[in-house]
Amino acid sequence: MRTLTGAVCSENPEAVSDCFCEDGIYHDVFYGIFRGKENIRDLIKNYFYRDGCNFQWDIHDPISKGVLGYCRYIFSFESRLEGAVGKRTVFEGVSVVQFDGQRLDVATSSPSADLPTKKIPFFKSFTSVKHFSLSVDMAFVRI
């Protein structure tokens, strides 16, 4: 996870996708499910970096057992979205990952449950909080 988060923060979508096996899955709470290295690279390059910059993603208390791993995280970025340009968004959550050898097979991040109730500029650009709620529900189904 530290390799993946470091690659996101250094704006290296190729290195992010290299963390995943060929048909790996990244479930992003804001943008949805991306399957395969090419689609994961697209998520990072054309969604993450379109909507935010100056990412910081700190991993805490990582543990793994066999093919499963868990960690807490604190994630933040500066918004590039209209009406929130330059505003910093910060939230915390938990990531659950499944490994296939040395690479990620599935990575799911679930922010804290009170995220939609916070005044986060990023959410004002989404059409509804319902998208977020469905994504969180899907994240917990995968665990």
N, C-alpha and C positions, 0 to 999 in steps of 0.2 A: 504493500500500500504506500509506503514512503517513496518508492520509485515512481509510482503513478502520480502521487500528489506533487512530488518535486517536478515532474515533467509538466503537469498542468501549470504550476506556478512559474516555470521558466518558459512558458509558451512554446512547448515542443509537442505538437499533436502526434508526430510520428513516434516519439518515445512513449507517449501514452498508449497508443495502439499496440506497441510492441510488448506491453505488459500483459496483453490478452492472448489467449490461444486463438487460432484462426477463426473459429466460429463463436468466440466469447461474447458475452452479453454484459452490457453496462446499462443498468436501470437508473436513469437520472430522474429525480423527483420533479424537476421543472419541465424537462423536455421529452420524457418518455423512455422507451426501451430502444436501445441500439444494439443490433446483432452483427458481429463480424468486425474484423479489424478496420476495414475501409469505412464502415458506417460510424465506428467509434472515433476514428480520426476526423470524420466529417462533423460529428457532434462537437468535438473540442475546437476545431478550427473555425467552423461556420456558425456555431451557436454560442459556446462559452466566450470566445474572443470577440464575437460580434456584440454581445450584450454586456460584457464586463472586461475589466483589466486590473492589473495589480493584485492578482490573486494571492491569498495566503491560506494554506490548508495545513493545519497542525494536527498530527496524529498523537493520540494518548492511549496508554494501556493496551497496546496490541497483544492479542493472544491467538494462538492457533493450535489446532489438534487435528492431525491428519490433513484432510482436504478442506477443512473449514477454518476460517479466521474471522476475528471480530476486532473492532477498535472503536474508540470514541474519537470524535474530531471536532475541531472548531474551524469553520470555513468563512472566509470573507473575501470581498472584492469591491472595486469601485464600479458603479453602474455607468454604462454608456447609453442607457435607454432614455428616450425623450421624457422630460419632466423629472428625471432623477440623475442626470449626468453629474458624475463626480461624487455622488453620495455613496458612502461606504455601507455595505450590507454585511452583517455578521450573524451567524447562527451556528448552533452546535447540533450534533446528532451522533448516530451510530452507523458504522458500515459493517456489512456482513459479506464475506467473500467465499467463494468456492474455488479451489485450485485444481488445475489439471497439470500435474507435474510441477514445473517451475513458473507457469503462467496462470493468469486468472481465467477461470471459466465463466464465472458469474460474479459481478460486483453490484451490490445494492446499497444505497445510502438512504437512511431515514432520518430526517431532521427531527428535532424535538417536537413534541405534539402541540406546543403552543405557538409554533411558527406562524400560522395564518393570522393569529390575533395580534401579533406584533406589527408595529408600523414600519414595514420594510418597503422601501421605494420600489424594489424589484417587482413586488406583487401588483403594483398599480398598473403595470404594463401587460398583465395577463387578463384575459377576458373574465375569468371567474376563479374563485378559490376552489370550486368543485374539481377542477383539473388536478389541483394539488392534493385534495382529499383522496381522490381515486388513485393517484400515484402512490401515496403513502399506504393505502390499503393493499395495493399490489405488492409493495415492498415487503409487507409483513406476510403475505401469502407465500412468498418465495422462501422464507426462513425455514 
